[in-house]
Amino acid sequence: MNTPDDMENGTNEEAFEPAVPLTELQRAAGRVREQVHRVIVGQQGLVDQLLIALLSDGHVLIEGAPGLAKTLTAKLLARCVRTGFSRIQFTPDLMPTDLIGTSVFDPRTTEFTFRPG
């Protein structure tokens, strides 16, 4: 059994077992990077940051001047990992409920119903 002292001293014997071996994950990330770079030139940092966000279950806001292939890069990455892609064009009047939805009170049933964004 591990005591708090063991954990504090870094002597915890229980090792974390990743779901996917690190070498396999590195190879897969390299293949994705290679596929994206076949189409996109000069965005290595962006691609690496997108991969980090993807692998860590994070979120990304891509900002930049027009014509830097931001949308195309994200679309290619989504295609490489076989997932969906959607783009949101921000405007000054965009509200969070426009994206995630909201609960609306229905007086006939006296209940709230969810309306997706």
MODELLER restraints for C-alpha pairs under 7 A, 6 or more apart:
rsr = mdl.restraints
at = mdl.atoms
rsr.add(forms.Gaussian(group=physical.xy_distance, feature=features.Distance(at['CA:2:A'], at['CA:12:A']), mean=6.31, stdev=0.5))
rsr.add(forms.Gaussian(group=physical.xy_distance, feature=features.Distance(at['CA:6:A'], at['CA:12:A']), mean=5.45, stdev=0.5))
rsr.add(forms.Gaussian(group=physical.xy_distance, feature=features.Distance(at['CA:32:A'], at['CA:80:A']), mean=6.01, stdev=0.5))
rsr.add(forms.Gaussian(group=physical.xy_distance, feature=features.Distance(at['CA:33:A'], at['CA:47:A']), mean=6.83, stdev=0.5))
rsr.add(forms.Gaussian(group=physical.xy_distance, feature=features.Distance(at['CA:36:A'], at['CA:76:A']), mean=6.13, stdev=0.5))
rsr.add(forms.Gaussian(group=physical.xy_distance, feature=features.Distance(at['CA:36:A'], at['CA:77:A']), mean=6.57, stdev=0.5))
rsr.add(forms.Gaussian(group=physical.xy_distance, feature=features.Distance(at['CA:40:A'], at['CA:73:A']), mean=6.78, stdev=0.5))
rsr.add(forms.Gaussian(group=physical.xy_distance, feature=features.Distance(at['CA:53:A'], at['CA:59:A']), mean=6.05, stdev=0.5))
rsr.add(forms.Gaussian(group=physical.xy_distance, feature=features.Distance(at['CA:53:A'], at['CA:60:A']), mean=6.83, stdev=0.5))
rsr.add(forms.Gaussian(group=physical.xy_distance, feature=features.Distance(at['CA:62:A'], at['CA:70:A']), mean=6.77, stdev=0.5))
rsr.add(forms.Gaussian(group=physical.xy_distance, feature=features.Distance(at['CA:75:A'], at['CA:85:A']), mean=6.11, stdev=0.5))
rsr.add(forms.Gaussian(group=physical.xy_distance, feature=features.Distance(at['CA:78:A'], at['CA:84:A']), mean=6.14, stdev=0.5))
rsr.add(forms.Gaussian(group=physical.xy_distance, feature=features.Distance(at['CA:78:A'], at['CA:85:A']), mean=5.97, stdev=0.5))
rsr.add(forms.Gaussian(group=physical.xy_distance, feature=features.Distance(at['CA:97:A'], at['CA:117:A']), mean=6.09, stdev=0.5))
rsr.add(forms.Gaussian(group=physical.xy_distance, feature=features.Distance(at['CA:98:A'], at['CA:117:A']), mean=4.65, stdev=0.5))
rsr.add(forms.Gaussian(group=physical.xy_distance, feature=features.Distance(at['CA:99:A'], at['CA:117:A']), mean=4.59, stdev=0.5))
rsr.add(forms.Gaussian(group=physical.xy_distance, feature=features.Distance(at['CA:100:A'], at['CA:116:A']), mean=6.19, stdev=0.5))
rsr.add(forms.Gaussian(group=physical.xy_distance, feature=features.Distance(at['CA:100:A'], at['CA:117:A']), mean=4.89, stdev=0.5))
rsr.add(forms.Gaussian(group=physical.xy_distance, feature=features.Distance(at['CA:101:A'], at['CA:115:A']), mean=5.45, stdev=0.5))
rsr.add(forms.Gaussian(group=physical.xy_distance, feature=features.Distance(at['CA:101:A'], at['CA:116:A']), mean=3.99, stdev=0.5))
rsr.add(forms.Gaussian(group=physical.xy_distance, feature=features.Distance(at['CA:101:A'], at['CA:117:A']), mean=3.82, stdev=0.5))
rsr.add(forms.Gaussian(group=physical.xy_distance, feature=features.Distance(at['CA:102:A'], at['CA:114:A']), mean=5.72, stdev=0.5))
rsr.add(forms.Gaussian(group=physical.xy_distance, feature=features.Distance(at['CA:102:A'], at['CA:115:A']), mean=5.51, stdev=0.5))
rsr.add(forms.Gaussian(group=physical.xy_distance, feature=features.Distance(at['CA:102:A'], at['CA:116:A']), mean=6.50, stdev=0.5))
rsr.add(forms.Gaussian(group=physical.xy_distance, feature=features.Distance(at['CA:103:A'], at['CA:112:A']), mean=5.76, stdev=0.5))
rsr.add(forms.Gaussian(group=physical.xy_distance, feature=features.Distance(at['CA:103:A'], at['CA:113:A']), mean=5.36, stdev=0.5))
rsr.add(forms.Gaussian(group=physical.xy_distance, feature=features.Distance(at['CA:103:A'], at['CA:114:A']), mean=4.33, stdev=0.5))
rsr.add(forms.Gaussian(group=physical.xy_distance, feature=features.Distance(at['CA:103:A'], at['CA:115:A']), mean=6.11, stdev=0.5))
rsr.add(forms.Gaussian(group=physical.xy_distance, feature=features.Distance(at['CA:104:A'], at['CA:112:A']), mean=5.27, stdev=0.5))
rsr.add(forms.Gaussian(group=physical.xy_distance, feature=features.Distance(at['CA:104:A'], at['CA:113:A']), mean=5.38, stdev=0.5))
rsr.add(forms.Gaussian(group=physical.xy_distance, feature=features.Distance(at['CA:104:A'], at['CA:114:A']), mean=6.25, stdev=0.5))
rsr.add(forms.Gaussian(group=physical.xy_distance, feature=features.Distance(at['CA:105:A'], at['CA:111:A']), mean=5.80, stdev=0.5))
rsr.add(forms.Gaussian(group=physical.xy_distance, feature=features.Distance(at['CA:105:A'], at['CA:112:A']), mean=4.31, stdev=0.5))
rsr.add(forms.Gaussian(group=physical.xy_distance, feature=features.Distance(at['CA:105:A'], at['CA:113:A']), mean=6.39, stdev=0.5))
rsr.add(forms.Gaussian(group=physical.xy_distance, feature=features.Distance(at['CA:106:A'], at['CA:112:A']), mean=5.90, stdev=0.5))
rsr.add(forms.Gaussian(group=physical.xy_distance, feature=features.Distance(at['CA:106:A'], at['CA:113:A']), mean=6.95, stdev=0.5))
